[in-house]
């Protein structure tokens, strides 16, 4: 049976001014200081990620910049294909507001581990349920077009949670309980009709797979 392996990496840490707001699908820059401090993680990813592989990024420049940092750390440079449906949640009118300004705009209780619930749809934006649906569609498509290959995706916390929710048949609300760290590696496998989660937030100090 052909096994398609997905290596999902959340982009590197964004600049401090962006962390002070809800940036969602805004195109914000990476933090230069964090890039230097995270050099060991980039080197680990450069050695850990497979070659050959198909590489995908999103339209947001932070994913392409993260891929460039991994290549600079020693991984052979790869052609990057852009996949819009793996982008971060679009927060509509919420994008750019301070975190503390969100509370008065919520129509439903926040998630215990996230500023808002998965069903909450910002005006002019999308809910995390919407993200789960579009990410699920593209993961199904990639599992066919890249069947039997290794696939590296530099993506976002929201889209990686969406991929996990799709693989495990979880609701988006349940998937918000996953902590997806910057530069953490999540590995999914497609075995025929079935999905398998091999790792979530694999990092250099995570024991190697048995």
C-alpha positions, 0 to 999 in steps of 0.5 A: 500500500502506498503511504503518503507522509505529510510533514507539517511545520508551523512558521517561525515566530512573528515580530513583536508588534504582530503578536500584540494584535490578532493578525490572522491572515494578515501578512506579517514579518518574522521576528529577526531576533527569534530567527537567530535564537531559533537557529538550532531548531532550523538546523534540526528541521533541515536535517529532519525533513525528508529529501526528496519531497514536495514542498508547499507554502501558503500565500503568507510570506512568513511561511516562505521565509521560514522555508528559506531559513530551513534551506539556509540551515542546510536543507537542500533548497526545494521548489515551493508550491503555493497552496492558498487553502492551507493559509491561516484563519481569516479574521475579517474585521477582527484582524489588527485589533488588540487582544483585549479588544476582542472580548466585547465582540464575542457572541459565544464563549471563548475556548479554554485555550484560544481567544474564541470558539471554533464556531465563532465567525468574525464579520467578513471572515471565517470560523475555525470550522470553515478552516477545518473544512477547507484544509480537509479538502486540500489534504484529501487532494494532496494525498491523491496528487502526491500519493506515495510521496513525502510532502512538507508543508510550512503552514500555520497553527490554525491550518495544522489544527485543521489538518489534525481535526480532519485526520482524526475526525475531530470537531474544530472546537476539539482541535483547539486543544492541540498546542501547535508550537512555532517550528514544531513538526506535526507528522500525518500519514495517509495509508490507503483510505485511513489517516494516521497521526505519527507525531504532534509538536515533534522537536529536537528533544522528542524521542525519535520514532520507534 
